[in-house]
């Protein structure tokens, strides 16, 4: 009952995705509450659903707010206790550590402002799946309108699918829990295959898509929170995650389990594209859109005391509070960081092409290895801190201009190791000197599902099913794969040229998609999942982590191997907790663990 009481207390006290409810929760009265009290009225039933939103993981709330959501070839962390560094050594058991695991385990939250503590998709996932099942099981108790029934049920189906999806893509096939267990019920649900689990997730996302509104502000129930509904679950978010779940199941790693072939399942690719196209249709209707290049930052942070929910956010987790305390891993020590920093690798930076739209490896791209940072893709300059960049705007001191050359002031074990820094989630004025975050104005997030991700996944699915330039026959008027990628590259104000004709074969375009996802979605937590599902994580080009060494005068640039990440067959999936697989024989551990 305490859980229900707290769920009720959260309801509609302002913007779900902005305002802290801690003080109210602390004062919630301990009274006798029955299921009838909770599930019979819209306002109390929706209060119960609000707890499911709080079950979603905000990666930035991991311990010390480190960039503990990038685990692949993205870079090197200066603190060897970070998850990236343990994964690089092959220690995937580390996901269970309660201090560092932001995505999966029992991560602690260094906040007392509304975020449910000890999150992680394993812990909060199963907890939230049970609450979603409780909502579904009790829907007939709701004495409300059809709209109220639909929205409650749509959210419950979405959350049940979503939390299963997050567990599935990390651990592989799992039991699909779609009922409310009593304490006396025996535990005997076997692990399903990846495809079997994904099929059940798909069914729930499809139900959610039919029930959820396009825009809460256009509903009767949404009028009570008009203007504060951004971030609530919608039809677009249901179709987006349906497509994502289908594409994952279609991908080579997952399809191998089903067919014995590291290829794409083309039927699932077509189904994924159909789901993504529903989001594209909503974009054409003005529901979603790309931010202009000047406003690109709105997807990731604000310094105006409001949450970053730009118009290309299709679905995301709650943003609980201002984040000045939480700037550790994307802030160098001399700017106020905490002595740990993610340095992008040279091989990851090489994904960023040229302003003319060509990859740097093309002979006519204009890339000059003796002057490597000139005329690059605009997203290079947005994401990457390079030598001689200005990092303090209102003061001149020894730290104003970055020194990443060998022997430079900021190339050390506490700042840049590789010769690069990254800055996706902060304004240049957010530092201890310019102090743009004063007054609790700095909010940042790692978006869960962004519109460019939708278009790039659509392009991936269509390319596999039809090639890059053939319109999909099963989607009347549907974009080609090339048109979908070009949509992202034509962001207003960025205006990157379309994909060059030389890459418009299926195989070459596949590599364009790999590169485009690395660039557009840089440091958003996708890379580790992408390389696994594409069955590429074991390849040396992704395991070898390079830095760039150069002198103060830039008279030489040398690509230097810094380490080789460990990757064995067992690393395709995370290990289940030993105590969980010991509960009953039908629950099997992943191979190699």
KEGUVEX-78323 format. One record per residue (C-alpha): residue in three letters; y, x, z. Coordinates in steps of 0.5 Angstrom, whole numbers, padded with zeros to 4 digits, always signed. Example, Ala and Ser with C-alpha at 12.3 -4.5 7.8 and 13.67 -1.06 7.14 Angstrom:
2
ALA-0009+0025+0016 SER-0002+0027+0014 
This chain:
593
UNK+0000+0000+0000 UNK+0005+0006+0001 UNK+0004+0008-0006 UNK+0006+0001-0008 UNK+0012+0000-0004 UNK+0014+0007-0006 UNK+0013+0004-0014 UNK+0017-0002-0012 UNK+0023+0002-0009 UNK+0024+0006-0015 UNK+0025+0000-0020 UNK+0031-0001-0023 UNK+0036+0002-0018 UNK+0040+0006-0024 UNK+0037+0010-0030 UNK+0030+0011-0029 UNK+0031+0018-0032 UNK+0037+0020-0029 UNK+0038+0018-0022 UNK+0035+0020-0016 UNK+0031+0015-0011 UNK+0030+0019-0006 UNK+0034+0017+0000 UNK+0032+0009-0002 UNK+0025+0011-0002 UNK+0026+0015+0005 UNK+0028+0008+0008 UNK+0023+0003+0004 UNK+0021-0001+0010 UNK+0013-0001+0012 UNK+0011-0008+0011 UNK+0005-0012+0009 UNK+0005-0013+0002 UNK-0001-0016-0002 UNK-0003-0015-0009 UNK+0000-0022-0011 UNK+0006-0020-0008 UNK+0006-0014-0013 UNK+0003-0017-0019 UNK+0006-0024-0019 UNK+0013-0023-0021 UNK+0016-0019-0027 UNK+0021-0014-0022 UNK+0015-0012-0017 UNK+0010-0011-0023 UNK+0015-0007-0027 UNK+0016-0003-0020 UNK+0009-0001-0020 UNK+0009+0001-0027 UNK+0015+0005-0026 UNK+0011+0010-0022 UNK+0007+0011-0028 UNK+0013+0014-0031 UNK+0014+0019-0025 UNK+0007+0021-0026 UNK+0009+0024-0033 UNK+0009+0032-0032 UNK+0016+0035-0033 UNK+0014+0042-0035 UNK+0021+0045-0032 UNK+0019+0043-0025 UNK+0014+0048-0024 UNK+0014+0053-0019 UNK+0021+0057-0020 UNK+0022+0053-0026 UNK+0019+0059-0030 UNK+0017+0058-0038 UNK+0010+0056-0036 UNK+0009+0052-0042 UNK+0009+0057-0047 UNK+0002+0061-0047 UNK+0000+0064-0054 UNK+0004+0069-0058 UNK+0011+0067-0056 UNK+0012+0073-0052 UNK+0011+0077-0046 UNK+0013+0075-0039 UNK+0016+0080-0034 UNK+0013+0077-0028 UNK+0006+0078-0028 UNK+0004+0073-0024 UNK+0006+0068-0029 UNK+0001+0063-0033 UNK+0002+0066-0039 UNK+0000+0073-0037 UNK-0006+0071-0033 UNK-0008+0067-0040 UNK-0007+0074-0044 UNK-0012+0077-0039 UNK-0017+0071-0041 UNK-0016+0068-0034 UNK-0016+0061-0035 UNK-0018+0059-0028 UNK-0011+0060-0026 UNK-0009+0053-0029 UNK-0012+0051-0022 UNK-0007+0055-0018 UNK-0002+0051-0014 UNK+0004+0055-0015 UNK+0005+0056-0022 UNK+0001+0051-0026 UNK+0007+0047-0029 UNK+0002+0043-0034 UNK-0005+0042-0032 UNK-0006+0044-0024 UNK-0003+0042-0018 UNK+0004+0045-0019 UNK+0009+0045-0013 UNK+0016+0042-0015 UNK+0022+0046-0012 UNK+0026+0039-0011 UNK+0027+0034-0006 UNK+0030+0029-0011 UNK+0026+0024-0013 UNK+0020+0028-0017 UNK+0013+0026-0015 UNK+0010+0033-0012 UNK+0004+0037-0014 UNK+0004+0035-0021 UNK+0000+0037-0027 UNK-0004+0033-0032 UNK-0011+0034-0028 UNK-0008+0031-0022 UNK-0003+0026-0024 UNK-0007+0024-0030 UNK-0013+0021-0026 UNK-0008+0018-0021 UNK-0004+0015-0026 UNK-0010+0013-0030 UNK-0012+0009-0024 UNK-0006+0006-0024 UNK-0005+0004-0031 UNK-0012+0000-0030 UNK-0010-0003-0024 UNK-0004-0006-0028 UNK-0009-0008-0034 UNK-0014-0011-0029 UNK-0008-0015-0025 UNK-0004-0018-0031 UNK-0006-0025-0031 UNK-0003-0025-0024 UNK+0004-0025-0027 UNK+0008-0031-0027 UNK+0013-0029-0033 UNK+0015-0030-0040 UNK+0011-0027-0046 UNK+0015-0022-0047 UNK+0014-0020-0040 UNK+0007-0020-0040 UNK+0007-0016-0047 UNK+0012-0010-0044 UNK+0008-0009-0038 UNK+0001-0009-0041 UNK+0004-0005-0047 UNK+0006+0000-0042 UNK+0000+0000-0038 UNK-0004+0001-0045 UNK+0000+0007-0047 UNK+0000+0011-0040 UNK-0008+0010-0040 UNK-0008+0013-0047 UNK-0003+0018-0046 UNK-0006+0021-0039 UNK-0013+0021-0043 UNK-0010+0025-0049 UNK-0006+0030-0045 UNK-0013+0032-0041 UNK-0017+0031-0047 UNK-0013+0036-0051 UNK-0014+0042-0046 UNK-0021+0041-0043 UNK-0024+0037-0049 UNK-0029+0031-0049 UNK-0028+0027-0042 UNK-0030+0021-0039 UNK-0026+0015-0041 UNK-0024+0011-0035 UNK-0022+0004-0037 UNK-0024+0000-0031 UNK-0022+0000-0023 UNK-0027+0003-0019 UNK-0029+0001-0012 UNK-0030+0006-0007 UNK-0037+0004-0007 UNK-0038+0005-0014 UNK-0043+0011-0016 UNK-0040+0016-0020 UNK-0044+0017-0027 UNK-0040+0017-0033 UNK-0042+0022-0038 UNK-0037+0026-0042 UNK-0036+0024-0048 UNK-0035+0028-0055 UNK-0028+0030-0057 UNK-0028+0024-0062 UNK-0031+0019-0058 UNK-0026+0020-0053 UNK-0020+0020-0058 UNK-0023+0014-0061 UNK-0022+0010-0054 UNK-0015+0013-0054 UNK-0013+0011-0061 UNK-0015+0004-0059 UNK-0010+0004-0053 UNK-0004+0007-0057 UNK-0005+0001-0062 UNK-0005-0004-0057 UNK+0001-0001-0054 UNK+0004-0001-0061 UNK+0003-0008-0062 UNK+0006-0010-0055 UNK+0012-0005-0054 UNK+0019-0007-0056 UNK+0023-0002-0061 UNK+0029-0002-0056 UNK+0029-0004-0049 UNK+0036-0006-0050 UNK+0035-0011-0055 UNK+0030-0015-0050 UNK+0031-0020-0045 UNK+0028-0016-0039 UNK+0032-0010-0041 UNK+0039-0013-0040 UNK+0038-0012-0033 UNK+0039-0004-0034 UNK+0043-0005-0041 UNK+0045+0002-0043 UNK+0040+0005-0038 UNK+0034+0004-0042 UNK+0034+0011-0046 UNK+0027+0014-0044 UNK+0023+0008-0043 UNK+0017+0007-0047 UNK+0017+0004-0054 UNK+0014+0002-0060 UNK+0016+0009-0064 UNK+0013+0013-0058 UNK+0006+0009-0058 UNK+0006+0010-0066 UNK+0008+0017-0065 UNK+0003+0019-0060 UNK-0003+0015-0064 UNK-0001+0019-0070 UNK-0001+0026-0065 UNK-0008+0024-0062 UNK-0011+0022-0069 UNK-0008+0029-0072 UNK-0011+0033-0066 UNK-0018+0030-0067 UNK-0018+0031-0075 UNK-0016+0038-0074 UNK-0021+0044-0075 UNK-0023+0046-0068 UNK-0024+0039-0066 UNK-0027+0037-0073 UNK-0032+0042-0072 UNK-0035+0039-0066 UNK-0036+0033-0070 UNK-0039+0036-0077 UNK-0040+0043-0076 UNK-0034+0045-0080 UNK-0028+0048-0079 UNK-0024+0044-0083 UNK-0020+0037-0083 UNK-0023+0030-0083 UNK-0019+0027-0088 UNK-0020+0020-0086 UNK-0017+0022-0080 UNK-0011+0025-0083 UNK-0010+0019-0087 UNK-0010+0015-0081 UNK-0005+0020-0077 UNK+0000+0019-0083 UNK+0000+0012-0083 UNK+0002+0012-0075 UNK+0007+0017-0076 UNK+0010+0013-0082 UNK+0011+0007-0077 UNK+0016+0012-0074 UNK+0019+0014-0080 UNK+0020+0007-0082 UNK+0024+0006-0075 UNK+0028+0012-0077 UNK+0030+0009-0084 UNK+0032+0003-0080 UNK+0037+0008-0075 UNK+0033+0007-0069 UNK+0032+0015-0069 UNK+0035+0021-0073 UNK+0036+0028-0073 UNK+0042+0031-0069 UNK+0047+0034-0073 UNK+0047+0042-0072 UNK+0053+0042-0068 UNK+0049+0037-0063 UNK+0042+0040-0064 UNK+0043+0042-0056 UNK+0043+0035-0054 UNK+0035+0035-0055 UNK+0035+0040-0050 UNK+0041+0041-0045 UNK+0047+0038-0043 UNK+0053+0041-0038 UNK+0056+0034-0037 UNK+0052+0031-0032 UNK+0048+0027-0036 UNK+0041+0027-0038 UNK+0039+0030-0045 UNK+0036+0025-0049 UNK+0039+0026-0056 UNK+0037+0021-0062 UNK+0031+0025-0064 UNK+0027+0024-0058 UNK+0022+0019-0059 UNK+0018+0020-0052 UNK+0019+0024-0046 UNK+0018+0025-0039 UNK+0023+0023-0034 UNK+0029+0028-0032 UNK+0030+0028-0025 UNK+0036+0032-0023 UNK+0041+0037-0025 UNK+0037+0044-0026 UNK+0042+0050-0024 UNK+0037+0052-0018 UNK+0032+0051-0024 UNK+0034+0056-0029 UNK+0029+0062-0028 UNK+0025+0064-0034 UNK+0031+0063-0039 UNK+0036+0067-0035 UNK+0036+0074-0035 UNK+0038+0077-0028 UNK+0045+0080-0030 UNK+0047+0072-0031 UNK+0044+0070-0025 UNK+0036+0069-0026 UNK+0031+0070-0021 UNK+0028+0077-0024 UNK+0023+0074-0029 UNK+0024+0073-0036 UNK+0020+0071-0042 UNK+0022+0076-0048 UNK+0020+0073-0055 UNK+0015+0077-0059 UNK+0017+0081-0065 UNK+0011+0077-0069 UNK+0013+0071-0066 UNK+0021+0072-0068 UNK+0018+0074-0075 UNK+0017+0066-0076 UNK+0024+0065-0077 UNK+0026+0066-0084 UNK+0032+0067-0088 UNK+0038+0063-0089 UNK+0036+0062-0096 UNK+0030+0058-0094 UNK+0025+0064-0096 UNK+0020+0067-0091 UNK+0022+0074-0089 UNK+0016+0077-0092 UNK+0018+0075-0099 UNK+0020+0081-0104 UNK+0026+0077-0106 UNK+0028+0074-0099 UNK+0034+0079-0098 UNK+0030+0081-0091 UNK+0032+0088-0090 UNK+0028+0091-0084 UNK+0033+0096-0083 UNK+0038+0091-0081 UNK+0033+0085-0079 UNK+0038+0080-0076 UNK+0043+0079-0082 UNK+0042+0072-0086 UNK+0037+0069-0082 UNK+0035+0062-0081 UNK+0040+0058-0077 UNK+0035+0057-0072 UNK+0034+0064-0071 UNK+0041+0065-0068 UNK+0040+0058-0064 UNK+0034+0060-0060 UNK+0034+0068-0060 UNK+0038+0073-0056 UNK+0039+0079-0060 UNK+0042+0086-0058 UNK+0050+0086-0058 UNK+0050+0078-0057 UNK+0055+0076-0052 UNK+0053+0073-0046 UNK+0059+0072-0042 UNK+0065+0069-0045 UNK+0070+0069-0040 UNK+0070+0076-0037 UNK+0069+0083-0039 UNK+0064+0087-0035 UNK+0058+0092-0037 UNK+0054+0086-0038 UNK+0058+0082-0043 UNK+0055+0084-0049 UNK+0047+0085-0049 UNK+0044+0092-0049 UNK+0037+0091-0052 UNK+0036+0098-0055 UNK+0031+0103-0052 UNK+0034+0105-0046 UNK+0039+0100-0046 UNK+0042+0096-0039 UNK+0038+0090-0041 UNK+0032+0092-0043 UNK+0027+0093-0037 UNK+0022+0090-0033 UNK+0027+0084-0030 UNK+0030+0082-0037 UNK+0028+0084-0044 UNK+0021+0087-0045 UNK+0020+0086-0053 UNK+0028+0087-0055 UNK+0029+0080-0055 UNK+0031+0074-0051 UNK+0031+0067-0051 UNK+0036+0061-0050 UNK+0034+0055-0052 UNK+0035+0051-0046 UNK+0042+0054-0044 UNK+0049+0054-0046 UNK+0052+0061-0046 UNK+0057+0059-0041 UNK+0051+0057-0036 UNK+0051+0064-0032 UNK+0054+0066-0026 UNK+0061+0069-0029 UNK+0063+0063-0033 UNK+0059+0058-0028 UNK+0059+0052-0033 UNK+0054+0049-0029 UNK+0058+0048-0023 UNK+0059+0041-0020 UNK+0051+0039-0022 UNK+0053+0039-0029 UNK+0047+0042-0032 UNK+0041+0038-0034 UNK+0035+0041-0039 UNK+0029+0038-0041 UNK+0023+0040-0045 UNK+0022+0034-0050 UNK+0015+0031-0050 UNK+0015+0028-0057 UNK+0021+0030-0062 UNK+0023+0027-0069 UNK+0022+0033-0073 UNK+0015+0034-0069 UNK+0013+0027-0072 UNK+0015+0029-0079 UNK+0012+0036-0079 UNK+0005+0033-0076 UNK+0006+0028-0082 UNK+0007+0033-0087 UNK+0001+0037-0084 UNK-0004+0031-0085 UNK-0001+0029-0092 UNK-0002+0036-0094 UNK-0009+0036-0092 UNK-0011+0029-0095 UNK-0006+0030-0102 UNK-0003+0036-0102 UNK+0004+0038-0102 UNK+0007+0034-0107 UNK+0003+0028-0108 UNK+0005+0022-0105 UNK+0000+0018-0101 UNK-0003+0013-0104 UNK-0005+0009-0098 UNK+0002+0009-0096 UNK+0006+0005-0101 UNK+0013+0009-0102 UNK+0011+0014-0097 UNK+0014+0021-0097 UNK+0010+0027-0100 UNK+0009+0033-0095 UNK+0014+0037-0098 UNK+0019+0031-0097 UNK+0017+0031-0090 UNK+0018+0038-0089 UNK+0025+0038-0093 UNK+0027+0033-0088 UNK+0027+0037-0082 UNK+0030+0043-0086 UNK+0036+0039-0089 UNK+0039+0037-0082 UNK+0046+0036-0083 UNK+0050+0042-0081 UNK+0044+0046-0082 UNK+0042+0045-0089 UNK+0037+0050-0090 UNK+0034+0050-0097 UNK+0028+0046-0099 UNK+0021+0049-0099 UNK+0021+0054-0105 UNK+0017+0052-0111 UNK+0012+0058-0110 UNK+0009+0055-0104 UNK+0007+0048-0106 UNK+0000+0049-0107 UNK-0004+0046-0101 UNK-0006+0053-0098 UNK+0001+0056-0098 UNK+0004+0050-0096 UNK-0001+0050-0090 UNK+0002+0056-0088 UNK+0009+0054-0089 UNK+0008+0048-0084 UNK+0005+0053-0079 UNK+0011+0057-0080 UNK+0016+0051-0079 UNK+0013+0049-0073 UNK+0014+0055-0070 UNK+0021+0055-0072 UNK+0023+0048-0071 UNK+0019+0047-0064 UNK+0020+0054-0061 UNK+0019+0055-0054 UNK+0017+0047-0053 UNK+0010+0048-0051 UNK+0007+0047-0058 UNK+0004+0053-0060 UNK-0002+0054-0055 UNK-0004+0048-0057 UNK-0003+0048-0065 UNK-0006+0055-0065 UNK-0013+0052-0062 UNK-0013+0046-0066 UNK-0012+0050-0072 UNK-0018+0055-0070 UNK-0013+0061-0070 UNK-0013+0063-0063 UNK-0018+0068-0064 UNK-0015+0072-0070 UNK-0012+0078-0068 UNK-0005+0077-0072 UNK-0004+0072-0066 UNK-0007+0076-0061 UNK-0003+0082-0062 UNK+0003+0082-0058 UNK+0009+0086-0061 UNK+0016+0088-0059 UNK+0021+0091-0063 UNK+0024+0098-0061 UNK+0031+0101-0064 UNK+0036+0105-0061 UNK+0043+0104-0060 UNK+0046+0106-0066 UNK+0041+0101-0070 UNK+0039+0107-0074 UNK+0031+0105-0074 UNK+0027+0099-0072 UNK+0020+0100-0070 UNK+0015+0094-0069 UNK+0010+0097-0063 UNK+0004+0094-0061 UNK+0005+0092-0053 UNK-0002+0089-0052 UNK-0008+0085-0054 UNK-0009+0078-0051 UNK-0016+0077-0049 UNK-0019+0071-0053 UNK-0027+0069-0053 UNK-0031+0063-0055 UNK-0030+0060-0048 UNK-0023+0060-0049 UNK-0022+0054-0053 UNK-0022+0050-0047 UNK-0020+0050-0040 UNK-0025+0050-0035 UNK-0026+0044-0031 UNK-0026+0045-0023 UNK-0033+0047-0020 UNK-0033+0042-0015 UNK-0031+0037-0020 UNK-0037+0039-0025 UNK-0042+0039-0018 UNK-0040+0031-0017 UNK-0046+0029-0021 UNK-0050+0032-0027 UNK-0047+0028-0033 UNK-0041+0031-0032 UNK-0042+0038-0035 UNK-0038+0044-0035 UNK-0035+0047-0041 UNK-0039+0053-0045 UNK-0038+0060-0042 UNK-0035+0058-0035 
